[in-house]
Amino acid sequence: MPVGRPSLRPYLPYKQPVMARDDGLVAYFLGTSSVLVSDGETSVLSDGFVSRPGMLRVAVGKIVPDRSLVRAATDRLQVKGLAAVVCAHSHYDHALDAPVWALQTGAELVGSHSTANIGRGLGVPESSLRVVADGDTVSYGRFDLTFLSSVHSPGDHYPGTVDEPLVPPARAGAWKTGIAYSVLIAHPRGRMLLHASANFRPGALRGLRADVVYLGIGSLGKQSPEFLRTYWDEVVVATGARRVVLVHWDDFFRGLHRPLRPMPYFLDDIDATMRQLLPLARRAGVDVVMPVAWQPSAPLADLT
């Protein structure tokens, strides 16, 4: 196994371009699978994980959301009309900060019963908690969000459910998986699928159409080529997506005030992932994007 961590230099050709014009929808990537999408009137946010405690604290200490970092993020992004914060599942790198966003903005916190109990532990009122099941669609402004049960990527470190209000500080393992979702975000401008965990339920997305997939690739570098090809087929090919935005590849033990970098080799191997994924994309004519933290993007722009 190589020592250290991969460089992003080989993937600069896929770096997200600066948004050239307003295409009706704007998206901001906040690392891991945290994405804010807005049409200028209504905004929806996945996860909103910005505290990003360090590896040592996660391994042996207790963690707590950093409310000041959430406030700084809302100010930096000039968040307006945040209607929903949805959690792809309930691990700390998805659900630690989500209740704080809901409390600070008045947004609903949306996810599984486990996510609701994480919200209760931080005082989110019941009126702002929404529990969704497989196939449920909820609407916010012109956004329709459909939740589809999925599977966490192989090697789930914190399986199970959060069965009572979770009050931080607590060990990272207290944020158990709950239900993993793939979330279809439909808007008159187009359809985006947020698929945060690099795994799949066979056939679950067939017949579902998406223009863009925010594709989780965390841990793919540790999987077999056959697994990666099947994952691509089950998520990207199945939905007919024409653009793939790669998410959940960055080192989430490092703060967002510094440039994103890949996970170290002992945790993942983005080079191995890209060696297999990029040829699949080229053959299918699918645009691949490496997003840049905080930079506005037009995810649906220039799709043919």
RAMOJO-V12064 format. One record per pair of residues at least 12 apart in sequence whose C-alpha atoms are under 7 Angstrom apart, sorted by the first residue. I is the first residue (numbers start at 1). J is the second residue. D is the distance in whole Angstrom. If there is no record, write none. Layout:
BEGIN
i=I j=J d=D
i=I j=J d=D
END
This chain:
BEGIN
i=2 j=265 d=7
i=3 j=265 d=7
i=4 j=264 d=6
i=4 j=265 d=6
i=5 j=262 d=7
i=5 j=263 d=6
i=5 j=264 d=4
i=5 j=265 d=5
i=6 j=262 d=6
i=6 j=264 d=7
i=6 j=265 d=7
i=6 j=270 d=7
i=6 j=271 d=7
i=14 j=288 d=6
i=14 j=289 d=5
i=14 j=290 d=5
i=15 j=289 d=6
i=15 j=290 d=5
i=15 j=291 d=6
i=16 j=289 d=6
i=16 j=290 d=5
i=16 j=291 d=5
i=16 j=292 d=6
i=18 j=296 d=7
i=18 j=297 d=7
i=19 j=296 d=6
i=19 j=297 d=5
i=19 j=298 d=6
i=23 j=298 d=6
i=23 j=301 d=6
i=24 j=39 d=6
i=24 j=189 d=7
i=25 j=37 d=7
i=25 j=38 d=6
i=25 j=39 d=5
i=25 j=298 d=6
i=26 j=38 d=5
i=26 j=39 d=6
i=26 j=296 d=6
i=26 j=297 d=6
i=26 j=298 d=5
i=27 j=296 d=6
i=27 j=297 d=5
i=27 j=298 d=6
i=27 j=299 d=7
i=28 j=294 d=6
i=28 j=295 d=6
i=28 j=296 d=5
i=28 j=297 d=6
i=29 j=291 d=7
i=29 j=292 d=7
i=29 j=293 d=5
i=29 j=294 d=6
i=30 j=293 d=5
i=30 j=294 d=6
i=31 j=248 d=7
i=31 j=250 d=7
i=31 j=293 d=6
i=32 j=247 d=6
i=32 j=248 d=4
i=32 j=249 d=7
i=32 j=250 d=6
i=32 j=252 d=7
i=33 j=46 d=7
i=33 j=47 d=7
i=33 j=196 d=6
i=33 j=247 d=5
i=33 j=248 d=5
i=34 j=46 d=5
i=34 j=47 d=5
i=34 j=48 d=5
i=34 j=49 d=6
i=41 j=81 d=6
i=42 j=81 d=5
i=42 j=82 d=6
i=42 j=83 d=7
i=42 j=141 d=6
i=43 j=80 d=7
i=43 j=81 d=6
i=43 j=82 d=5
i=43 j=83 d=6
i=44 j=82 d=6
i=44 j=83 d=6
i=44 j=84 d=5
i=44 j=85 d=6
i=45 j=84 d=6
i=45 j=85 d=5
i=45 j=86 d=6
i=46 j=85 d=6
i=46 j=86 d=5
i=46 j=87 d=6
i=47 j=85 d=6
i=47 j=86 d=6
i=47 j=87 d=5
i=47 j=88 d=7
i=47 j=94 d=5
i=47 j=95 d=6
i=47 j=98 d=6
i=48 j=97 d=6
i=48 j=98 d=6
i=49 j=93 d=6
i=49 j=94 d=6
i=49 j=96 d=7
i=49 j=97 d=5
i=49 j=98 d=7
i=50 j=69 d=7
i=50 j=70 d=7
i=50 j=97 d=7
i=50 j=256 d=7
i=51 j=65 d=6
i=51 j=66 d=5
i=51 j=69 d=6
i=51 j=97 d=7
i=52 j=252 d=6
i=52 j=253 d=5
i=52 j=254 d=6
i=52 j=255 d=6
i=53 j=253 d=6
i=54 j=253 d=5
i=54 j=254 d=6
i=55 j=253 d=5
i=58 j=172 d=6
i=61 j=171 d=6
i=62 j=169 d=6
i=62 j=170 d=5
i=62 j=171 d=4
i=62 j=172 d=7
i=63 j=168 d=7
i=63 j=169 d=5
i=63 j=170 d=6
i=63 j=171 d=6
i=63 j=172 d=6
i=64 j=168 d=5
i=64 j=169 d=5
i=65 j=96 d=6
i=65 j=97 d=5
i=67 j=100 d=7
i=70 j=101 d=7
i=82 j=105 d=7
i=82 j=107 d=6
i=83 j=107 d=5
i=83 j=108 d=6
i=83 j=140 d=6
i=84 j=107 d=5
i=84 j=108 d=5
i=84 j=109 d=6
i=84 j=110 d=7
i=85 j=98 d=6
i=85 j=102 d=7
i=85 j=107 d=6
i=85 j=108 d=6
i=85 j=109 d=5
i=85 j=110 d=6
i=86 j=109 d=6
i=86 j=110 d=5
i=86 j=111 d=6
i=87 j=110 d=6
i=87 j=111 d=5
i=88 j=180 d=6
i=88 j=181 d=5
i=88 j=182 d=7
i=88 j=196 d=6
i=89 j=177 d=6
i=89 j=178 d=6
i=89 j=179 d=6
i=89 j=180 d=5
i=89 j=181 d=6
i=90 j=114 d=6
i=90 j=115 d=6
i=90 j=175 d=6
i=90 j=176 d=6
i=90 j=177 d=5
i=90 j=178 d=6
i=91 j=175 d=5
i=91 j=176 d=5
i=91 j=177 d=5
i=92 j=172 d=6
i=92 j=175 d=5
i=95 j=115 d=7
i=99 j=119 d=5
i=99 j=122 d=7
i=99 j=124 d=7
i=103 j=124 d=6
i=107 j=128 d=7
i=108 j=128 d=5
i=108 j=129 d=6
i=108 j=130 d=7
i=109 j=128 d=6
i=109 j=129 d=5
i=109 j=130 d=6
i=110 j=129 d=6
i=110 j=130 d=5
i=110 j=131 d=6
i=111 j=130 d=7
i=111 j=131 d=5
i=111 j=132 d=6
i=112 j=131 d=5
i=112 j=132 d=6
i=112 j=178 d=6
i=112 j=179 d=6
i=113 j=131 d=6
i=114 j=161 d=6
i=114 j=162 d=4
i=114 j=163 d=6
i=114 j=178 d=5
i=116 j=129 d=6
i=116 j=131 d=7
i=117 j=162 d=6
i=117 j=163 d=7
i=117 j=164 d=6
i=117 j=165 d=4
i=117 j=166 d=6
i=118 j=165 d=6
i=118 j=166 d=5
i=120 j=165 d=5
i=121 j=165 d=4
i=121 j=166 d=4
i=121 j=167 d=4
i=122 j=167 d=6
i=133 j=147 d=7
i=134 j=147 d=6
i=134 j=148 d=5
i=134 j=149 d=5
i=135 j=147 d=5
i=135 j=148 d=5
i=142 j=187 d=6
i=143 j=185 d=7
i=143 j=186 d=6
i=143 j=187 d=5
i=144 j=185 d=6
i=144 j=186 d=5
i=144 j=187 d=7
i=145 j=183 d=6
i=145 j=184 d=6
i=145 j=185 d=5
i=145 j=186 d=6
i=146 j=183 d=6
i=146 j=184 d=5
i=146 j=185 d=7
i=147 j=181 d=6
i=147 j=182 d=6
i=147 j=183 d=5
i=147 j=184 d=7
i=148 j=181 d=5
i=148 j=182 d=5
i=148 j=183 d=6
i=149 j=179 d=7
i=149 j=180 d=6
i=149 j=181 d=5
i=149 j=182 d=6
i=150 j=180 d=5
i=150 j=181 d=5
i=150 j=182 d=6
i=150 j=200 d=6
i=150 j=201 d=6
i=151 j=180 d=6
i=151 j=199 d=6
i=151 j=200 d=6
i=151 j=201 d=6
i=152 j=180 d=6
i=152 j=197 d=5
i=152 j=198 d=7
i=152 j=199 d=6
i=153 j=197 d=5
i=153 j=198 d=5
i=153 j=199 d=5
i=158 j=173 d=6
i=158 j=176 d=5
i=158 j=177 d=6
i=159 j=176 d=6
i=159 j=177 d=5
i=160 j=176 d=5
i=160 j=177 d=6
i=160 j=178 d=6
i=161 j=176 d=5
i=161 j=177 d=6
i=161 j=178 d=4
i=162 j=175 d=7
i=162 j=176 d=6
i=162 j=178 d=7
i=182 j=194 d=6
i=182 j=195 d=5
i=182 j=196 d=7
i=183 j=195 d=7
i=190 j=211 d=7
i=190 j=300 d=7
i=191 j=210 d=5
i=191 j=211 d=5
i=191 j=212 d=7
i=192 j=210 d=5
i=192 j=211 d=6
i=192 j=212 d=5
i=192 j=213 d=6
i=193 j=210 d=6
i=193 j=212 d=6
i=193 j=213 d=5
i=193 j=214 d=6
i=194 j=213 d=6
i=194 j=214 d=5
i=194 j=215 d=7
i=195 j=213 d=7
i=195 j=214 d=6
i=195 j=215 d=5
i=195 j=216 d=6
i=196 j=215 d=6
i=196 j=216 d=4
i=196 j=248 d=7
i=197 j=216 d=5
i=198 j=216 d=5
i=198 j=217 d=5
i=198 j=218 d=6
i=198 j=220 d=7
i=199 j=231 d=6
i=200 j=231 d=6
i=200 j=234 d=7
i=202 j=234 d=7
i=203 j=234 d=7
i=205 j=234 d=7
i=205 j=235 d=7
i=205 j=238 d=6
i=205 j=239 d=7
i=206 j=238 d=5
i=206 j=239 d=7
i=207 j=239 d=7
i=208 j=239 d=5
i=209 j=239 d=5
i=209 j=240 d=6
i=210 j=239 d=5
i=210 j=240 d=6
i=210 j=241 d=5
i=211 j=240 d=7
i=211 j=241 d=5
i=211 j=242 d=6
i=211 j=243 d=7
i=212 j=241 d=5
i=212 j=242 d=6
i=212 j=243 d=5
i=212 j=244 d=6
i=213 j=236 d=7
i=213 j=241 d=6
i=213 j=243 d=6
i=213 j=244 d=5
i=213 j=245 d=6
i=214 j=244 d=6
i=214 j=245 d=5
i=214 j=246 d=6
i=214 j=247 d=6
i=215 j=244 d=6
i=215 j=245 d=6
i=215 j=246 d=5
i=215 j=247 d=6
i=216 j=246 d=6
i=216 j=247 d=5
i=216 j=248 d=5
i=217 j=246 d=7
i=217 j=247 d=6
i=217 j=248 d=6
i=217 j=249 d=6
i=218 j=248 d=5
i=218 j=249 d=5
i=219 j=268 d=5
i=220 j=273 d=6
i=221 j=268 d=5
i=221 j=269 d=4
i=221 j=270 d=6
i=221 j=272 d=5
i=221 j=273 d=5
i=222 j=268 d=6
i=222 j=269 d=7
i=242 j=286 d=5
i=242 j=287 d=6
i=243 j=286 d=5
i=243 j=287 d=4
i=243 j=288 d=6
i=244 j=286 d=7
i=244 j=287 d=6
i=244 j=288 d=5
i=244 j=289 d=6
i=245 j=288 d=6
i=245 j=289 d=5
i=245 j=290 d=6
i=245 j=291 d=7
i=246 j=289 d=6
i=246 j=290 d=6
i=246 j=291 d=7
i=249 j=262 d=6
i=249 j=263 d=7
i=250 j=262 d=4
i=250 j=263 d=6
i=251 j=263 d=4
END
